[in-house]
Amino acid sequence: MSESESGPAQPLGKIMLSEAGETVTVTVAGTIDVRLVLALRKVLAEAIRLAPTTLRVHLVISLDGAELVARTVREAQARFRAGRRRFLVVTPDPRVVRLLAGAKISAQLQPNLSAG
């Protein structure tokens, strides 16, 4: 099957961790697979270990990938909020926001979010 028959190729998934003051940001972008979700679990554990005041998770992913990511994010959110700190999930896709809400994850729509 050629690219024109299957649609445009999806970008490979990537995870980025950055710190700015008391905020740690984890950005997840591109195509999500099981290997990337396992890596995300490790990155989120590291982000929690850094004990920031706020942990931001940016999800620039497809709706399909959101199902794989949701459980890992929900587990990290529970651990992080146990310390009474702020955990924020943002995404540019309203469908991902709805899927996460169904998984009991509070997410905000941020249309101009990029994987930058």
QUIWO-V839507 format. One record per residue. N is the residue number from 1. SS is DSSP state (H for helix, E for strand, L for the rest). PSI is psi in whole degrees, -180 to 180 (NA if undefined). Layout:
BEGIN
n,ss,psi
N,SS,PSI
N,SS,PSI
END
This chain:
BEGIN
n,ss,psi
1,L,130
2,L,167
3,H,-37
4,H,-30
5,H,-33
6,H,0
7,L,177
8,L,147
9,L,138
10,L,140
11,L,146
12,L,148
13,L,147
14,E,155
15,E,133
16,E,138
17,E,129
18,E,154
19,E,140
20,E,104
21,L,-125
22,L,13
23,E,132
24,E,133
25,E,130
26,E,119
27,E,128
28,E,123
29,E,153
30,E,-158
31,L,132
32,L,134
33,L,176
34,H,-40
35,H,-42
36,H,-37
37,H,-40
38,H,-41
39,H,-39
40,H,-41
41,H,-44
42,H,-42
43,H,-42
44,H,-38
45,H,-41
46,H,-43
47,H,-41
48,H,-39
49,H,-31
50,L,-14
51,L,52
52,L,164
53,L,-39
54,E,135
55,E,118
56,E,133
57,E,114
58,E,124
59,E,105
60,E,71
61,E,169
62,L,165
63,H,-39
64,H,-43
65,H,-26
66,H,-34
67,H,-40
68,H,-35
69,H,-30
70,H,-47
71,H,-43
72,H,-43
73,H,-42
74,H,-43
75,H,-44
76,H,-40
77,H,-44
78,H,-45
79,H,-43
80,H,-45
81,H,-21
82,L,-27
83,L,12
84,L,38
85,L,168
86,E,126
87,E,120
88,E,128
89,E,130
90,E,150
91,E,150
92,L,-4
93,L,114
94,H,-28
95,H,-37
96,H,-40
97,H,-46
98,H,-42
99,H,-43
100,H,-39
101,H,-39
102,H,-25
103,L,13
104,L,39
105,L,124
106,L,120
107,E,148
108,E,144
109,E,127
110,L,86
111,L,-31
112,L,13
113,L,133
114,L,164
115,L,-10
116,L,NA
END
